Amino acid sequence: MICCLFLPFMLGIPLLWPCFTAIEISTTEKVKHPAGSHLRVKRGWMWNQFFVPEEMNKTNYHIGQLRSDLDNGNNSFQYKLLGAGAGSIFVIDERTGDIYAVQKLDREERSLYTLRAQVIDSTTGRAVEPESEFVIRVSDINDNEPKFLDEPYEAIVPEMSPEGTLVIQVTASDADDPSSGNNARLLYSLLQGQPYFSTEPTTGVIRISSKMDRELQDEYWVIIQAKDMIGLPGALSGTTSVLIKLSDVNDNKPIFKESLYRLTVSESAPAGTSIGKIMAYDNDIGENAEMDYSIEDDSQTFDVITNNETQEGIVILKKEVDFEHQNQYRIRANVKNRHVDEQLMEYHVEASTTFIRIQVEDEDEPPVFLLPYYVFEIFEESPHGSFVGMVSATDPDQRNSPIRYSMTRSRVFSIDDNGTIITTNPLDREISAWYNLSIIATEEYNVQQISAVPVYVQVLNINDHAPEFSEYYDTYVCENAGSGQIIQTISAVDRDESIEGHHFYFNLSVEDTKNSSFIIIDNEDNTAVILTNRTGFSLQEEPVFYIAVLIADNGIPSLTSTNTLTVHICDCDDSGSTQTCRNKDLMLAMGFRTEVILAILISIMIIFGFIFLILGLKQRRKQTLFPEKGEDFRENIFRYDDEGGGEEDTEAFDIVALRTRTIMRERKTRKTAAAEIRSLHRQSLQVGPDSAIFRKFILEKLEEANTDPCAPPFDSLQTYAFEGTGSLAGSLSSLGSAVPDQDENYDYLNESGPRFKRLACMFGSAMQSNN
């Protein structure tokens, strides 16, 4: 009760305080001067600061009074108020100087007004005091609540943060005067957010008061209240909301939801095939949820890779499986986080594991050969049906289907149903030493299941080829060659294959060994040399020698061959070189090429000649068998028109003259070596039984015909006209003296040939006859 009685008195003291202050100041403005001083005492205004409460509801609120110390109260002075707000907000009583507020004031809009005051003598109209300024202050009342100017508020804090961790600081603002009591002194409190958060009352700092798990709740709404007047009764308040989010930390390890995964794989699946997926779950997010999978497989048959997008583990086949070998696998799979903070290792001590059971599915597989390839050997010249080798394939499936065998097209080998390979034709290593075959195995229960295997057959060598000269040898020896001169080095080749290497042995035949013209020396290095065994050779008597050389190899059994070496006798120059003979043969060969071209041209002319001849024969039915001598024919026939009566006719020809050989034809010298060689083959074997004199006579005639450049051509007919009827000698014509197998060389256009020379002689004789 006592407090209630004194309350109006206490509230009125602030209102009367300006009056007390003004009176007190007015009395203090009276300055006392020392006695005897003649200075004039200064007069002035009597006022101090004026205060007016804001938000006053009175129409005219008395603020205070202006008064000059010259005013004696007789109403002779007039007071005036000047400045901002004068007359509109503040008015003054001109006689008493009382100031009144006529409007409600707001300190937050304007807290200070500066005015000017004048005092005028109403009788004179002159200013009694100089113009002076004074201040009216608006005193504050608690009429503004606290406001949070920076809202909305949002904060992020890691989950599982310890107590006391700073989250965010919120700040409120109060428009009231902070220097006027507790109107602007704020006090913060937490209206919502317990028990996870707390706030400091004076600073507005929000802190964590207990650990939080993002996986349980990832964000919280916190409401903060701010009160002025430090929370006393009558205080105003304001609130704000704060969104607090929890960031993720790697405090959870990945865990398999299933303890066993069942997968299947076909035995025909190739390596690298994906056979299934496994999945672990991690309550964390972002990179904290990234994981790596691994498996424990002693067979090294399977592997696992991580899909970084889906975080799944993909189980793949590392190597092929076989149902018949193993039809089931059981492996362990592990998973762990890829990024783990050392401070959070306590959450990842043990990795999560699961088991995977993989069932292998059976497939119908093609046959499998016991070997990846086969190599067989067989000797050449083996008879038909010889055994080469055997291949074998089996069905890897449980039903074990029978296997049939076949072979790609081959003329040399065949295969039966048991996989046995035999020969169907003789083998020759020199033609083909290796055969590449392809054997195909087919299941009888499923002909679509086939497989092939390569088979290589090597033909082994047997000694079935005799050695022979390695090349054709063109051997020459000079007429004046001495004994022991090397004329040729020979070597041999053998088409057979030798494991130890070929070794040849050279020797002369038995017949040539008796001939003392040449000998052979084996160099024992698969070569031999031919040496002369006498001094001097005759080009006319023996222009050519044929040496039979025996060559034996080192095979089992050893084979021997006879090779003929042709040795030409050469009319060498002074230096003793056989190169001259070789060059002549070369020129003959070149001339022969020219003759071939000319022969073609002549053949064409002959064809046209035959055409005209046939046309002429139609008109001429009778033709003489032997033309006249004056007619030009290449093949001339000499006719004697004298026919004997056989052995009884002695008048046609005196046979005694043949036996006496009193008259000999002069022998012509040889011109070329080729002519001498041809003469050797023109020896006639058609001789009569009478006596050796006929044989000798005929040989002499043949020799003269061959050596005489003016004798008729080879194909000319010579009649000796001493043949009678019933003669046992038969025809003595030179046409039968030539060797049947010998090809004649009609060197009509070769100036060095005998044909050319004989034609020249005939042409010369014809010219003389015409003259």
C-alpha positions in Angstrom: 0.0 0.0 0.0 2.8 2.3 0.8 4.4 1.6 -2.5 1.2 2.4 -4.3 0.9 5.8 -2.5 4.4 6.8 -3.4 4.3 5.6 -7.0 2.5 8.8 -8.4 4.9 10.9 -6.5 7.9 9.0 -8.0 6.6 9.2 -11.5 6.0 13.0 -11.2 9.5 13.8 -10.2 10.8 13.5 -13.8 8.1 15.9 -15.0 9.0 18.5 -12.4 12.7 18.1 -12.8 13.1 20.7 -15.6 11.4 23.3 -13.5 13.6 22.6 -10.6 16.6 22.7 -12.9 15.6 26.0 -14.5 15.0 27.7 -11.2 18.2 26.4 -9.9 20.1 27.6 -12.9 18.5 31.0 -12.9 19.7 31.6 -9.4 23.1 30.6 -10.3 23.2 33.0 -13.2 23.3 35.9 -10.7 26.9 36.6 -10.6 28.3 38.4 -7.5 31.1 40.8 -8.0 33.5 42.2 -5.5 32.4 45.2 -3.5 33.2 48.5 -5.0 33.1 47.1 -8.6 31.4 49.4 -11.2 30.8 46.6 -13.9 27.3 46.3 -15.2 25.5 43.0 -14.3 24.6 40.9 -17.5 21.0 40.1 -17.9 19.8 36.9 -19.8 17.3 34.2 -20.4 16.2 32.0 -17.7 15.9 28.4 -19.1 17.7 25.1 -19.5 17.1 22.0 -21.7 13.5 21.1 -22.2 12.2 17.4 -22.4 9.0 16.1 -23.8 8.0 12.4 -23.7 7.2 10.8 -27.0 3.9 9.4 -27.8 2.1 11.8 -25.4 -1.7 11.7 -25.8 -2.4 15.2 -24.5 -3.4 17.9 -27.1 -1.4 20.6 -25.4 1.5 19.2 -23.4 3.3 21.8 -21.4 6.9 21.5 -21.9 8.4 24.5 -19.9 8.6 28.3 -19.7 10.9 30.8 -21.3 11.5 33.9 -19.1 13.9 36.9 -19.1 15.3 38.1 -15.9 14.1 41.6 -16.9 10.5 40.5 -16.9 9.0 42.0 -13.7 5.6 40.5 -14.4 3.7 43.6 -15.6 3.0 42.0 -19.0 5.1 44.5 -20.8 7.2 41.9 -22.5 6.1 39.7 -25.5 7.8 36.3 -26.2 8.2 34.8 -29.6 9.3 31.3 -30.8 11.3 30.7 -34.0 12.8 27.7 -35.8 11.8 24.3 -37.2 8.6 23.1 -35.6 7.7 26.5 -34.1 4.0 27.2 -34.6 3.2 23.7 -35.9 4.6 21.3 -33.3 5.5 23.8 -30.5 3.6 27.0 -29.5 4.5 29.6 -26.9 2.3 31.8 -24.7 3.5 35.3 -25.7 2.8 36.8 -22.3 4.0 34.1 -20.0 6.6 32.3 -22.2 5.1 28.9 -21.6 5.9 26.3 -24.3 3.4 23.6 -25.3 3.6 20.5 -27.6 0.5 20.4 -29.8 1.4 17.1 -31.7 2.4 13.6 -30.7 6.1 13.1 -31.0 8.1 10.0 -32.0 11.7 9.9 -30.8 12.6 7.3 -33.4 11.7 9.8 -36.1 13.3 12.9 -34.4 14.8 13.0 -31.0 16.0 16.7 -30.9 14.5 20.1 -31.9 16.6 23.3 -31.9 14.5 26.5 -31.5 15.2 30.3 -31.2 13.5 32.6 -28.7 12.9 36.4 -28.7 11.6 38.8 -26.1 10.2 42.2 -27.2 9.1 45.2 -25.3 5.5 45.6 -26.2 5.5 49.3 -25.6 8.5 50.1 -27.7 8.6 47.1 -30.0 12.2 46.6 -29.4 14.0 43.5 -28.4 14.8 43.4 -24.8 17.2 40.4 -25.0 19.2 39.2 -28.0 17.9 36.2 -29.9 19.0 32.9 -28.3 18.8 29.2 -29.1 17.5 26.4 -26.9 16.9 22.6 -27.3 13.8 20.5 -26.8 14.6 16.8 -26.5 12.1 14.0 -27.0 12.5 11.5 -24.2 12.3 7.7 -25.1 9.7 5.3 -24.0 9.7 1.5 -24.8 7.5 1.6 -27.9 9.6 -0.6 -30.3 10.0 -4.4 -30.2 13.3 -6.1 -31.2 13.6 -7.1 -35.0 15.9 -9.6 -36.7 17.1 -7.8 -39.8 19.2 -10.6 -41.4 16.6 -13.3 -41.6 16.0 -15.9 -43.0 18.8 -17.7 -41.2 20.3 -21.0 -42.5 23.2 -22.9 -41.2 25.0 -26.2 -42.0 26.8 -28.2 -39.3 28.4 -31.7 -39.6 26.5 -34.5 -38.1 27.8 -36.1 -34.9 29.4 -32.8 -33.9 30.3 -32.6 -30.2 28.4 -30.4 -27.7 29.2 -26.7 -27.7 29.9 -26.6 -31.5 29.0 -23.2 -32.9 26.2 -23.3 -35.3 25.3 -19.6 -36.1 24.8 -16.3 -34.4 21.5 -14.4 -34.8 21.3 -10.6 -34.0 18.2 -8.5 -33.3 17.9 -4.7 -33.4 15.7 -2.4 -31.1 14.9 1.1 -32.3 14.6 2.5 -28.8 17.2 4.6 -27.2 19.9 2.3 -25.8 21.1 5.1 -23.4 17.7 5.5 -21.9 17.2 2.8 -19.4 16.7 -0.8 -20.6 14.5 -0.1 -23.5 17.0 -1.4 -26.0 18.8 -4.0 -23.9 17.9 -7.4 -25.4 17.8 -10.9 -24.1 17.8 -14.0 -26.4 16.0 -17.2 -25.6 15.3 -20.5 -27.5 11.6 -21.2 -28.1 12.1 -24.3 -30.3 15.1 -26.6 -30.8 15.7 -28.3 -27.6 17.4 -30.5 -26.6 19.8 -30.4 -29.6 20.5 -26.7 -29.6 21.0 -23.9 -27.1 21.5 -20.1 -27.4 23.5 -17.6 -25.4 21.1 -15.0 -23.9 23.2 -11.9 -24.5 24.9 -12.7 -27.9 22.3 -14.8 -29.7 24.9 -17.5 -30.5 23.4 -20.9 -31.2 25.4 -24.0 -30.2 24.9 -27.8 -30.3 23.8 -29.2 -27.0 23.8 -32.9 -28.1 25.1 -35.1 -31.0 22.8 -35.6 -33.9 22.7 -38.3 -36.6 22.0 -37.1 -40.2 20.7 -40.6 -41.1 17.9 -40.1 -38.5 17.1 -36.4 -39.2 19.0 -34.3 -41.6 17.6 -30.8 -40.8 16.0 -28.9 -37.8 14.0 -25.7 -37.4 15.0 -23.5 -34.5 13.0 -20.5 -33.2 14.9 -17.7 -31.3 13.1 -15.0 -29.3 14.7 -11.6 -28.5 13.2 -9.4 -25.6 14.1 -5.8 -24.7 14.2 -4.4 -21.2 16.3 -7.5 -20.4 13.1 -9.4 -20.1 11.4 -7.4 -17.4 7.7 -7.1 -17.3 6.3 -4.9 -20.0 9.2 -5.7 -22.3 8.6 -6.1 -26.1 9.9 -9.2 -28.0 10.6 -10.4 -31.6 11.3 -14.0 -33.0 13.1 -15.5 -36.0 13.5 -19.0 -37.4 16.8 -20.7 -38.2 17.0 -23.7 -40.6 19.9 -25.9 -39.5 21.0 -28.7 -41.8 23.3 -31.6 -40.9 26.1 -32.4 -43.4 27.1 -36.0 -43.9 30.2 -37.6 -42.4 31.3 -41.1 -43.2 30.0 -42.7 -40.1 28.3 -45.6 -41.7 29.9 -48.6 -43.5 28.3 -50.3 -46.5 26.3 -53.4 -45.6 25.0 -56.3 -47.7 21.2 -56.7 -47.3 21.5 -60.3 -48.3 23.7 -62.9 -46.8 23.7 -65.2 -49.8 23.5 -64.5 -53.6 22.7 -67.2 -56.1 24.0 -66.8 -59.6 24.3 -69.1 -62.7 26.7 -69.3 -65.6 26.8 -71.4 -68.7 29.9 -73.4 -69.3 29.9 -72.1 -72.9 30.2 -68.5 -71.6 33.5 -66.8 -72.7 35.8 -65.1 -70.3 34.7 -61.6 -69.4 31.0 -62.5 -69.3 28.9 -60.7 -66.6 27.0 -63.3 -64.7 25.2 -61.2 -62.0 25.1 -58.3 -59.6 25.5 -57.8 -55.9 24.5 -54.7 -53.9 25.5 -53.2 -50.6 23.7 -50.2 -49.0 25.4 -47.2 -47.3 23.3 -44.7 -45.4 25.8 -42.0 -46.1 25.6 -39.9 -49.2 27.9 -38.4 -51.8 31.5 -39.7 -51.9 31.0 -41.1 -48.4 28.7 -43.7 -50.0 31.2 -44.7 -52.7 32.4 -48.3 -52.2 34.6 -51.0 -53.6 33.8 -54.7 -53.9 36.2 -57.6 -53.7 35.9 -61.4 -53.7 37.8 -64.2 -52.2 38.1 -67.0 -54.8 40.8 -69.6 -54.5 40.0 -70.9 -58.0 40.7 -67.6 -59.6 37.7 -68.2 -61.8 35.6 -65.1 -60.9 36.1 -61.4 -60.3 34.0 -58.4 -59.4 34.1 -54.8 -60.6 32.3 -51.8 -59.2 29.8 -49.7 -61.2 30.6 -46.2 -60.0 27.2 -44.8 -61.1 25.0 -47.4 -59.4 27.4 -48.5 -56.7 26.7 -52.1 -57.7 29.2 -55.0 -57.8 29.2 -56.8 -61.2 30.4 -60.4 -61.0 32.3 -61.5 -64.1 33.7 -64.7 -65.4 37.5 -64.5 -65.2 38.2 -67.8 -67.0 36.0 -70.4 -68.7 34.3 -73.1 -66.5 33.6 -76.7 -67.3 30.4 -78.4 -66.0 32.0 -81.8 -66.1 35.0 -80.6 -64.1 33.1 -78.5 -61.5 29.5 -77.5 -61.5 29.3 -75.3 -58.4 31.4 -72.5 -56.8 31.0 -70.8 -53.5 32.9 -67.5 -53.0 33.0 -64.7 -50.4 32.4 -61.1 -51.4 33.6 -58.1 -49.4 32.7 -54.4 -49.6 34.2 -51.3 -48.0 34.1 -47.5 -48.4 36.4 -45.9 -50.8 37.0 -42.7 -48.8 37.5 -43.1 -45.0 38.5 -40.4 -42.6 41.1 -41.4 -40.1 39.0 -39.8 -37.3 36.1 -42.1 -38.3 38.0 -45.4 -38.6 36.1 -46.6 -35.5 33.1 -47.0 -37.7 34.9 -49.1 -40.4 36.8 -51.6 -38.4 35.0 -54.6 -39.9 34.0 -54.9 -43.5 30.7 -56.2 -44.6 30.7 -59.7 -46.3 28.3 -61.9 -48.1 28.5 -65.3 -49.9 27.9 -66.0 -53.6 26.9 -69.4 -54.8 27.5 -69.8 -58.6 25.8 -72.8 -60.4 27.4 -73.9 -63.7 24.9 -74.9 -66.3 25.6 -77.8 -68.7 25.8 -77.1 -72.4 26.1 -79.4 -75.4 29.8 -78.9 -76.3 31.6 -80.0 -79.5 34.0 -82.9 -79.4 37.4 -82.3 -77.9 40.6 -83.8 -79.4 43.2 -85.2 -77.1 45.9 -83.0 -78.6 45.7 -79.5 -80.1 47.5 -80.8 -83.2 49.0 -84.0 -84.5 52.3 -84.7 -86.3 52.9 -88.0 -88.1 55.7 -89.4 -90.1 55.7 -91.9 -92.9 58.4 -93.0 -95.4 57.9 -92.2 -99.0 57.1 -95.0 -101.5 55.0 -96.6 -98.8 52.4 -99.0 -100.3 48.7 -98.2 -100.6 46.9 -98.5 -97.3 49.9 -97.9 -95.1 49.2 -96.7 -91.5 50.0 -93.0 -90.9 48.6 -92.3 -87.5 45.5 -92.1 -85.3 43.6 -89.1 -83.9 41.1 -89.3 -81.1 38.3 -87.0 -79.9 35.8 -87.4 -77.1 32.4 -85.8 -76.2 33.0 -83.7 -73.0 29.3 -83.9 -72.1 27.9 -86.5 -69.7 26.1 -88.4 -72.4 29.4 -89.2 -74.2 28.2 -89.3 -77.8 30.1 -91.5 -80.3 32.4 -89.6 -82.6 32.7 -89.9 -86.4 35.8 -88.7 -88.2 36.1 -87.2 -91.7 38.8 -85.4 -93.6 38.9 -82.5 -96.0 39.4 -83.5 -99.6 42.7 -85.4 -100.0 44.0 -87.6 -102.8 46.7 -89.1 -100.7 45.2 -89.9 -97.4 41.9 -91.2 -95.9 40.5 -91.7 -92.4 38.1 -94.3 -91.0 35.6 -94.1 -88.2 38.2 -95.0 -85.6 40.3 -92.0 -86.5 43.0 -94.1 -88.3 44.7 -92.3 -91.2 46.0 -94.4 -94.1 47.6 -93.7 -97.5 45.6 -94.0 -100.7 48.3 -93.1 -103.1 52.1 -93.4 -103.2 54.1 -90.7 -101.6 57.1 -88.9 -103.1 59.1 -86.7 -100.8 60.7 -84.9 -103.7 57.2 -83.8 -104.8 55.8 -82.9 -101.4 57.6 -83.3 -98.1 54.8 -82.1 -95.9 51.0 -82.5 -96.0 48.6 -80.3 -93.9 45.4 -82.1 -93.2 42.3 -81.1 -91.3 40.4 -83.8 -89.4 36.8 -83.1 -88.4 35.1 -84.9 -85.5 31.3 -85.0 -85.4 28.9 -86.1 -82.7 26.5 -88.8 -83.8 23.8 -87.6 -81.4 24.1 -84.0 -82.6 25.7 -83.5 -86.0 25.8 -79.8 -85.4 28.5 -80.3 -82.8 31.7 -80.5 -84.7 35.4 -79.6 -84.2 38.5 -79.8 -86.3 42.2 -80.4 -85.5 45.2 -79.8 -87.8 47.3 -82.8 -88.7 50.8 -82.5 -90.2 52.2 -85.5 -92.1 55.9 -85.5 -92.8 57.1 -87.7 -95.7 60.4 -89.2 -94.7 63.1 -89.7 -97.3 64.3 -93.0 -98.7 67.2 -93.2 -101.1 65.2 -93.5 -104.4 67.0 -91.1 -106.6 70.5 -91.6 -108.0 72.9 -88.7 -108.1 73.4 -86.9 -111.4 75.4 -84.1 -112.9 74.6 -80.7 -111.3 74.6 -79.1 -114.8 75.2 -79.7 -118.4 79.0 -79.6 -119.2 80.3 -78.4 -122.5 83.9 -79.7 -122.5 86.7 -79.0 -125.0 90.2 -80.2 -125.3 92.9 -79.0 -127.6 94.5 -81.2 -130.2 97.9 -80.5 -128.7 96.9 -81.0 -125.1 99.4 -82.7 -122.9 98.9 -85.5 -120.5 97.6 -84.7 -117.0 95.8 -81.5 -118.1 92.6 -80.7 -116.2 89.8 -80.2 -118.8 86.7 -80.2 -116.6 85.6 -80.0 -112.9 82.3 -81.8 -112.3 79.9 -82.0 -109.4 76.7 -83.8 -108.6 73.3 -83.3 -107.1 70.8 -85.6 -105.4 67.1 -84.9 -105.1 67.0 -87.1 -102.0 67.3 -85.6 -98.5 70.3 -86.7 -96.5 70.5 -86.3 -92.7 74.2 -86.6 -92.6 74.7 -84.6 -95.7 75.3 -85.8 -99.3 78.6 -87.4 -100.2 79.3 -88.5 -103.8 81.9 -90.8 -105.2 83.1 -90.4 -108.8 84.6 -93.0 -111.1 84.8 -94.0 -114.7 82.9 -96.9 -116.2 84.7 -100.2 -116.8 84.8 -99.5 -120.5 86.2 -96.0 -120.1 88.7 -97.2 -117.6 90.3 -99.3 -120.3 90.4 -96.3 -122.5 93.5 -94.4 -121.7 92.5 -91.1 -123.2 91.1 -89.6 -120.0 91.1 -90.3 -116.3 89.0 -89.0 -113.3 90.2 -88.0 -109.9 87.7 -87.7 -107.0 88.4 -84.6 -104.9 86.3 -86.1 -102.0 84.4 -82.9 -101.6 81.5 -83.9 -103.9 83.5 -82.7 -106.9 85.9 -84.5 -109.3 88.2 -83.4 -112.1 88.7 -84.9 -115.6 92.3 -85.1 -116.8 93.9 -86.0 -120.1 95.7 -89.3 -120.0 97.7 -88.9 -123.2 99.5 -86.3 -125.3 97.8 -85.0 -128.5 94.4 -85.6 -130.0 93.3 -85.6 -133.6 90.3 -83.5 -134.7 90.0 -85.5 -137.9 90.2 -89.0 -136.5 88.3 -88.6 -133.3 86.5 -85.2 -133.0 84.4 -86.2 -130.0 84.8 -88.4 -127.0 82.0 -89.7 -124.8 83.1 -90.5 -121.2 80.8 -92.5 -119.0 81.1 -91.2 -115.4 79.7 -93.3 -112.6 78.4 -91.3 -109.5 77.4 -93.1 -106.3 75.8 -91.5 -103.2 76.1 -92.4 -99.5 72.5 -93.4 -99.1 71.2 -96.7 -97.7 71.2 -98.5 -100.0 73.6 -96.6 -102.2 72.5 -95.7 -105.7 74.7 -95.2 -108.7 74.0 -93.5 -112.0 75.9 -93.3 -115.3 76.3 -89.8 -116.7 77.9 -89.1 -120.1 80.4 -86.3 -120.4 80.9 -85.2 -124.1 84.4 -83.9 -124.8 85.0 -82.1 -128.1 88.4 -81.9 -129.7 89.3 -78.3 -130.6 91.6 -76.8 -133.1 93.0 -74.4 -130.7 95.0 -71.2 -131.4 98.7 -70.7 -130.6 97.9 -69.8 -127.0 96.2 -73.2 -126.5 92.9 -71.8 -125.5 89.6 -73.6 -126.2 87.7 -70.3 -126.2 87.9 -70.1 -130.0 85.8 -73.3 -130.3 83.3 -72.1 -127.7 82.9 -68.8 -129.6 82.3 -70.6 -132.9 79.5 -72.7 -131.3 78.0 -69.5 -130.0 78.0 -68.0 -133.4 76.4 -71.1 -134.8 73.7 -70.9 -132.2 73.1 -67.3 -133.1 73.0 -68.2 -136.8 70.5 -70.9 -136.0 68.2 -68.3 -134.6 68.4 -66.3 -137.8 67.8 -69.5 -139.8 64.6 -70.1 -137.7 63.3 -66.7 -138.6 64.1 -67.2 -142.3 62.7 -70.8 -142.2 59.4 -69.3 -141.0 59.3 -66.9 -143.9 60.3 -69.6 -146.3 57.5 -71.8 -144.9 55.0 -69.1 -145.6 56.3 -68.9 -149.2 56.1 -72.6 -149.6 52.5 -72.6 -148.5 51.6 -70.1 -151.1 53.7 -72.2 -153.6 51.7 -75.3 -152.8 48.5 -73.4 -153.5 49.7 -72.4 -156.9 51.1 -75.9 -157.5 47.7 -77.5 -156.8 46.1 -75.2 -159.2 48.7 -76.1 -161.8 48.3 -79.8 -161.2 44.7 -79.6 -162.1 45.7 -78.6 -165.6 48.7 -80.8 -165.8 47.9 -84.4 -165.1 51.1 -85.9 -166.2 54.4 -85.0 -164.4 57.8 -86.4 -165.0 59.3 -88.2 -162.1 62.8 -86.8 -162.6 63.1 -83.2 -163.8 65.8 -82.1 -166.3 69.1 -80.9 -165.0 68.4 -77.4 -166.0 65.5 -77.2 -163.5 66.2 -75.5 -160.2 65.5 -77.8 -157.3 67.0 -77.9 -153.9 67.0 -81.8 -153.9 69.0 -82.9 -157.0 68.9 -86.4 -158.4 71.8 -87.6 -160.6 70.7 -90.0 -163.3 73.2 -92.1 -165.2 70.7 -93.9 -167.5 72.8 -97.0 -167.3 71.4 -100.1 -165.7 73.5 -103.2 -165.3 72.3 -106.7 -165.5 73.3 -107.7 -162.0 76.4 -109.7 -161.1 76.4 -111.4 -164.6 76.6 -108.1 -166.4 80.3 -107.1 -166.5 80.0 -104.6 -169.3 78.2 -101.9 -167.4 80.9 -101.5 -164.8 84.2 -103.1 -164.2 84.1 -104.5 -160.7 87.9 -105.1 -160.8 88.4 -101.4 -160.8 86.6 -101.2 -157.5 88.8 -103.8 -156.0 92.1 -102.4 -157.2 91.4 -98.8 -156.2 94.0 -97.5 -158.6 92.4 -94.1 -158.9 91.8 -92.2 -155.6 89.9 -89.0 -155.3 91.9 -86.2 -153.8 90.8 -85.8 -150.1 89.6 -82.4 -149.2 90.6 -80.7 -145.9 88.0 -80.2 -143.2 86.6 -76.8 -142.9 84.6 -76.9 -139.6 84.4 -79.1 -136.5 80.7 -79.4 -136.9 81.1 -80.9 -140.3 83.5 -83.5 -138.9 81.1 -84.4 -136.1 78.2 -84.9 -138.6 80.4 -87.1 -140.8 80.9 -89.5 -137.9 77.1 -90.2 -137.8 76.8 -90.7 -141.6 78.6 -94.0 -141.7 76.6 -96.5 -143.5 75.9 -99.9 -142.0 74.5 -101.3 -145.2 77.4 -103.4 -146.6 77.4 -106.4 -148.7 78.7 -109.9 -147.8 81.2 -110.1 -150.6 84.3 -108.7 -149.1 85.6 -105.9 -146.9 86.7 -104.0 -150.0 83.1 -103.0 -150.7 82.8 -101.7 -147.2 86.0 -99.7 -147.5 85.1 -98.4 -150.9 81.7 -97.1 -149.7 83.2 -95.5 -146.7 85.7 -93.6 -148.8 82.9 -92.4 -151.1 80.9 -91.2 -148.2 83.9 -89.4 -146.7 84.6 -87.7 -150.1 81.0 -86.7 -150.3 81.0 -85.2 -146.8 84.3 -83.4 -147.2 83.8 -82.1 -150.8 82.3 -78.6 -150.7 81.1 -79.1 -154.3 79.4 -82.5 -153.7 75.6 -82.7 -153.9 73.5 -82.0 -150.8 72.9 -84.6 -148.1 69.6 -85.6 -149.5 71.0 -86.1 -153.1 70.7 -89.5 -154.8 73.9 -91.0 -156.2 73.7 -94.0 -158.5 76.9 -96.0 -158.7 75.6 -98.1 -161.6 77.4 -101.4 -160.8 74.5 -103.0 -159.1 73.3 -106.1 -161.0 70.2 -108.2 -160.6 70.1 -110.4 -157.6 72.9 -108.5 -155.9 73.1 -109.3 -152.2 74.7 -105.9 -151.4 71.4 -104.2 -151.9 71.2 -100.6 -152.7 74.5 -98.7 -152.4 72.8 -95.3 -152.4 74.2 -92.8 -149.9 70.7 -92.0 -148.8 70.7 -95.0 -146.5 74.0 -94.2 -145.0 72.8 -91.5 -142.7 71.7 -92.2 -139.1 67.9 -92.2 -139.0 67.8 -90.4 -135.7 70.3 -87.7 -136.7 68.7 -84.4 -137.5 70.2 -82.9 -140.7 71.5 -79.4 -140.5 70.6 -77.7 -143.8 72.9 -74.7 -143.5 71.8 -73.2 -146.8 72.4 -69.6 -145.7 75.3 -70.1 -143.4 78.4 -69.0 -145.3 80.6 -71.3 -143.1 78.4 -74.4 -143.6 79.0 -77.1 -146.2 75.6 -76.7 -147.7 76.4 -73.1 -148.6 79.7 -74.0 -150.1 78.2 -76.9 -152.2 75.4 -74.6 -153.5 78.1 -72.1 -154.4 80.0 -74.8 -156.3 76.8 -75.9 -158.1 76.0 -72.3 -159.0 79.5 -71.8 -160.4 79.3 -74.9 -162.5 75.9 -73.9 -163.9 77.3 -70.5 -164.8 80.2 -72.1 -166.6 77.9 -74.4 -168.5 75.8 -71.5 -169.6 78.8 -69.6 -170.8 
